[in-house]
Amino acid sequence: MKWNIFQPGMVRKLFISYITIILFPFCLLFGYLYLQIAGEVYRQYSETEQLLLEKNLITIQEKLDQYEAVHKLFQTNRVLLELLSGDYYTPADSMYHFLKYIRPLFEYVELNTPDLKRLCLYSINENLSILKPEIIHLSEGPNVGSFSEEIKGQWNFFPGENNEESSFHFLKPIFNNEYTRELGFLELQIPETAISNLVAREDWESGKEVLFYLDKEDKILLTGSENTMDFPLYKDLIQNFINGNKSDFGIIRRTNKKYVINRVEIESIGLDLLLIQEVDGRFPGFKKKRDLVFLLLLVFLLLLTFVYQVIIYFYARRINALAAHMKTIDKGNFNQIPVDHRKDEITCLVGVFNDMIYRIDELVNRVHKEELMRKEIAYSALQAQVKPHFIYNTLETIRMLAEANDDINVAELCYRFGLFIRYTLASHKKEVTLKDEFDNIRNFIEIYHYRFGARLESVIAPGTETLNIICPWFLLQPIVENSVIHGLSGNVRKGQIVVESGFRDGKLVISITDNGRGISGIKIKELHNSLLKNEISGETDHLNGSLGVTNVYERLKVFYGPEAQFIIDSEEGKGTVVMMIIPAEELQYAENPSC
């Protein structure tokens, strides 16, 4: 029995009481308190992280300004400008001024900027003596085409390749004293860690804080450290943060974890710095408060459950008593339950149950009487079968006498008719094989051969592969009988009946063909309409002379399903073809076919 919470009565009241008194207040209180506390804690933490990141941004900007100031030292160095302009005519003179005035400048810069990964000056003057590694010709450096106007004078991010560290490059031209001609380019290169280390803090846990850089189109720039992290997860977090947040900080939940994301813009390098932190486990104090709330709510739930159990105890006891009595009905206990004087649903239920027991007791007695009557009817039916069997036995006696008198035709006719009667009397057989059906119609037509003689020809040609197929009893005989009686009677031509079976296009096809009088078009239409009406309404509406056809049609549909087809094609004066088409998947085969 299925329990329906919307059914009236005691079950519904108990369920509503549980929802109203226990479950709903518990869920409401727990959800409200937890969301309020958790939301406030994470919001404050995210705002604090944003303030710290903006403070770090100032430090980053000061650090980048310090690196950019190196360009001013070189741009204002008179000896360097004269060297790049080619004012020193001999290599020795150039080397002297380089070693005395310029190399110390490089050493000073490298000493005061320990994070500087590369400091190099590219000379446009190809006649200048090579002063490696500080000064090299532009043709020996990076691709000249990469020095576009867009990257001159600003920082550019270069991702690391082949396990190399990502870095920031600063490229700015060195002009002559009049700023009318470019003499070369100064390149500064610092590692990406020089920026990220300014953001990192000592309380960070390994793997729970990750930095990313975004360009102006919010594209993630890879730093090379993504191989050690769950990069697809962080990529999804960044995408959701960009699409769903208008502010520079936010909280995103993924895979039962919470992430705080903060974002600041570093104007000098034209990139946004994105900090992602996994905040689970960062608030031990908050966890203690949460556990305390859980404990209080659990105590509250237990208290309400106890009150609820006390209230329903008195109702459940009476319901259990009724259920226990109901279980004894299948053992023949039809005694009624005493009804108390309480006016509630349970009392009403007991009263209805007592009425039901009384009616079941009456029904059992009635069924017993009907069973006795059914046995009497079965005995009467058994007696009624004596007469058909007597007919068959009499025909067998006639056949034996005809053989004794050498009357072969009479003996053969009695033999065929006896087989037909025996098949007809086998009413207990609801299912037979096509072989049985073809044998029966062969006996049936042989009997008519004695009547019509040479005026009747027949061809019975069942396909060998179809003989073991199971079919309804008396499927073919009514159609063959119609062909003989209605098709060939009164026909001046020589009559012919062909009965065949076989497979075509994966379907079983059984055809009964005669060259009799045929059926008019109007009669065919009426017959089809009658069969269709019977199939739709389920009622039998036989036309005159179509009783056997309708019976076969109905049994064919019931036995093989709605996909089975019953087709009648006839032309008046030329004959009739009846076809039964059955899909192969609906066929069954006899395990022990009769021989």
Secondary structure, DSSP 8 states (H G I E B T S, - for coil): ----TTSSSHHHHHHHHHIIIIIHHHHHHHHHHHHHHHHHHHHHHHHHHHHHHHHHHHHHHHHHHHHHHHHHHHHT-HHHHHHHHT---SHHHHHHHIIIIIHHHHHHHHHH-TT--EEEEEES-TTS--BTTTEEEGGGSS-GGG--TTTBTEEEEE---TT---EEEEEEEEE-TTSSSEEEEEEEEEETHHHHHHH--TT--TTTEEEEEE-TT--EE--S-GGGS-HHHHHHHHHHHHHH-SSSEEEEEETTEEEEEEEEEETTTTEEEEEEEE-TTS-HHHHHHHHHHHHHHHHHHHHHHHHHHHHHHHHHHHHHHHHHHHTTGGGT--------S--SHHHHHHHHHHHHHHHHHHHHHHHHHHHHHHHHHHHHHHHHTHHHHHHHHHHHHHHHHHHHTT-HHHHHHHHHHHHHHHHHH-TT--EEEHHHHHHHHHHHHHHHHHHHGGGEEEEEEE-GGGTTBEEETTSSHHHHHHIIIIIITT-SS-EEEEEEEEEETTEEEEEEEE-SS---HHHHHHHHHHHHHHHHH------TT-HHHHHHHHHHHHHH-TT-EEEEEEETTTEEEEEEEEEGGG--B-SS---
